[in-house]
């Protein structure tokens, strides 16, 4: 088993007047890109849901969260943090992808997510786009940063 991360291509972020921002993002789980390399989705919405899920996990309000992609039957189940690790299980139509399970240190994954999501928000601002989705992501990131400081003070 290898590590897990989220990959966001900030250069792919596109905004539409009156519509959500799109961009390429995927999870790298045990060497497998999920849903696939270059997956294009509503990047601000998915990142917001992911940040909110991590907040629940870090607060201990949940031990398992599922984050859906907007397009397709794809989601990722995240569990933890146990012993400071997060576990990632890709799902298609709510069914686990055979043999694919990855992990990442919780604080490293969260900090990477925060950094990439802030870059996405900057790309949206540069394109003169803001919405309730962007505000929700910004709020979720602030909560996640606070939880990281509380849960991982020396990391």
C-alpha positions as CSV (number, residue, x, y, z in Angstrom):
1,X,0.0,0.0,0.0
2,X,1.3,3.4,-0.9
3,X,0.2,6.9,0.2
4,X,-2.8,8.9,-0.8
5,X,-3.2,12.5,-1.9
6,X,-5.5,14.8,-3.7
7,X,-4.3,16.2,-7.0
8,X,-5.8,19.5,-8.2
9,X,-4.8,21.1,-11.5
10,X,-5.3,24.8,-10.7
11,X,-4.4,25.8,-14.3
12,X,-7.5,23.9,-15.4
13,X,-10.0,25.9,-13.3
14,X,-12.6,27.6,-15.5
15,X,-15.5,29.7,-14.3
16,X,-18.9,30.2,-16.0
17,X,-21.1,33.2,-15.4
18,X,-24.0,32.0,-13.2
19,X,-22.5,28.5,-13.0
20,X,-20.1,26.5,-10.9
21,X,-16.3,26.5,-11.4
22,X,-14.9,23.4,-13.0
23,X,-11.4,22.0,-12.8
24,X,-9.4,18.8,-12.9
25,X,-9.0,16.9,-9.7
26,X,-8.5,13.3,-8.6
27,X,-7.3,11.2,-5.7
28,X,-4.2,9.3,-5.9
29,X,-4.9,6.2,-3.8
30,X,-2.3,3.4,-3.6
31,X,-0.9,4.5,-7.0
32,X,-4.4,4.6,-8.6
33,X,-5.8,7.9,-9.9
34,X,-9.5,8.0,-9.0
35,X,-11.9,8.6,-10.7
36,X,-9.2,9.0,-13.4
37,X,-6.3,11.2,-14.4
38,X,-7.6,14.6,-15.5
39,X,-11.1,14.1,-14.1
40,X,-13.0,17.3,-14.6
41,X,-15.7,18.2,-12.0
42,X,-17.2,21.1,-10.0
43,X,-13.9,21.6,-8.2
44,X,-15.0,24.2,-5.7
45,X,-18.0,22.1,-4.6
46,X,-16.0,18.9,-4.3
47,X,-13.2,20.5,-2.3
48,X,-15.7,22.2,0.0
49,X,-17.3,18.8,0.7
50,X,-13.9,17.2,1.3
51,X,-12.8,20.0,3.7
52,X,-16.1,19.7,5.6
53,X,-15.7,15.9,5.9
54,X,-12.2,16.3,7.3
55,X,-13.5,18.7,9.9
56,X,-16.1,16.2,11.1
57,X,-13.4,13.5,11.2
58,X,-10.9,15.6,13.1
59,X,-13.6,16.7,15.6
60,X,-14.5,13.1,16.3
61,X,-18.1,13.8,15.2
62,X,-17.7,10.9,12.7
63,X,-15.2,8.1,12.0
64,X,-16.2,7.7,8.3
65,X,-17.3,10.2,5.7
66,X,-18.1,9.8,2.0
67,X,-17.4,12.6,-0.4
68,X,-19.2,12.4,-3.8
69,X,-18.0,13.7,-7.1
70,X,-20.6,15.7,-8.9
71,X,-20.2,13.8,-12.2
72,X,-20.5,10.1,-12.4
73,X,-21.2,7.5,-9.8
74,X,-18.0,8.1,-7.9
75,X,-17.2,8.9,-4.3
76,X,-14.4,8.4,-1.9
77,X,-14.9,7.1,1.6
78,X,-12.5,8.5,4.2
79,X,-12.1,7.0,7.6
80,X,-9.9,8.0,10.6
81,X,-8.0,9.7,11.9
82,X,-6.7,6.7,13.8
83,X,-3.1,6.9,15.0
84,X,-2.9,10.2,13.0
85,X,-3.7,8.5,9.7
86,X,-6.6,8.8,7.2
87,X,-7.8,5.9,5.1
88,X,-9.2,6.3,1.6
89,X,-11.5,3.8,-0.2
90,X,-12.6,4.7,-3.8
91,X,-16.2,3.8,-4.5
92,X,-18.1,3.5,-7.8
93,X,-21.8,3.2,-7.5
94,X,-21.2,2.8,-3.7
95,X,-19.2,-0.3,-4.4
96,X,-15.5,-0.5,-3.3
97,X,-12.9,-0.6,-6.0
98,X,-11.3,-4.1,-5.6
99,X,-8.0,-4.0,-3.7
100,X,-7.6,-0.3,-3.6
101,X,-7.1,1.2,-0.2
102,X,-4.7,4.0,0.7
103,X,-3.7,6.0,3.6
104,X,-2.0,9.4,4.4
105,X,-0.9,11.2,7.5
106,X,-4.0,13.2,8.5
107,X,-2.1,16.5,9.0
108,X,-0.2,16.3,5.7
109,X,-3.3,15.5,3.7
110,X,-5.3,18.3,5.3
111,X,-2.5,20.9,4.8
112,X,-2.1,19.8,1.2
113,X,-5.9,20.1,0.7
114,X,-5.9,23.6,2.3
115,X,-3.1,24.8,0.1
116,X,-4.6,23.5,-3.1
117,X,-8.1,24.7,-2.3
118,X,-6.7,28.2,-1.5
119,X,-5.0,28.2,-4.9
120,X,-8.3,27.2,-6.5
121,X,-10.0,30.1,-4.8
122,X,-7.3,32.5,-6.0
123,X,-7.8,31.2,-9.5
124,X,-11.6,32.0,-9.2
125,X,-10.8,35.5,-7.9
126,X,-8.4,36.1,-10.8
127,X,-11.2,35.2,-13.2
128,X,-13.6,37.6,-11.3
129,X,-15.8,34.8,-10.1
130,X,-17.3,34.3,-6.6
131,X,-20.3,32.4,-5.5
132,X,-22.0,30.8,-2.5
133,X,-19.9,27.7,-3.4
134,X,-16.7,29.6,-3.1
135,X,-17.8,31.2,0.2
136,X,-18.7,27.7,1.5
137,X,-15.2,26.4,0.6
138,X,-13.5,29.4,2.2
139,X,-15.5,28.8,5.4
140,X,-14.8,25.1,5.4
141,X,-11.1,25.8,5.0
142,X,-11.1,28.1,8.0
143,X,-12.7,25.4,10.1
144,X,-10.3,22.8,8.8
145,X,-7.3,25.1,9.6
146,X,-8.6,25.5,13.2
147,X,-9.1,21.8,13.6
148,X,-5.6,21.1,12.3
149,X,-4.1,23.6,14.8
150,X,-6.1,21.9,17.6
151,X,-5.5,18.3,16.5
152,X,-1.9,18.6,15.3
153,X,-0.4,21.5,17.2
154,X,3.3,20.6,16.6
155,X,3.0,19.2,13.0
